Amino acid sequence: MARTRYITAEGEQALREELRFLWKKKRPEVTQAVREAAALGDRSENAEYIYGKKQLREIDRRVRFLSKRLDELTVVDRLPDDRSRVFFGAWVTIENDDGSTHRYRLVGPDEFDLSRGYLSIDAPMARALLGKRVDDEVSVRTPDGFTQTIITDIRYEPLSSDK
């Protein structure tokens, strides 16, 4: 399955900052370290040189990925007209069968972070929530079987242009 190409404005900004950091700060530092290690002589047994070259390859790979990915992403920078339903960017509070509650924000796959409550729009739970309203019951298949949850709240944060 192809990854969704949507991203929040904050997510896009974070990817652009990572790209800028890698290209403007990290890569020049590692390049200088490699240059200094190369000046020490035999490169075949020079751990600093070998490690530095590996770091440069990893940085270059990430820079290529970020550049390409940023070109293909669609930034969702407006709120939906119907804010009573779950759409991309919504903060959704759900209550499980056992009474526990969880709050998630539906975001693009490039920015998901469960420790912050950011759930990828491609995740089964997010797909099940899309288009639903408060008090709708949602059934999601998990490795342990099906889980029933009820949507208890849907919120959208104002965008910077709405403030």
Buried (B, 14 or more C-beta within 10 A) or exposed (E): EEBBEBBBBBBBEBBEEBBEEBBEEBBEEBBEBBEEBBEEEEEEEBEBBBBBBEBBEEBEEBBEEBEEBBEEBEBBBEBBEEEEBBBBBBBBBBBEEEEEEBEBBBBBBBBBEEEEBBBBBBBEBBBBBBEBEBEBEBEBEEEEEEBEBBBEEBEBBEBEEEE
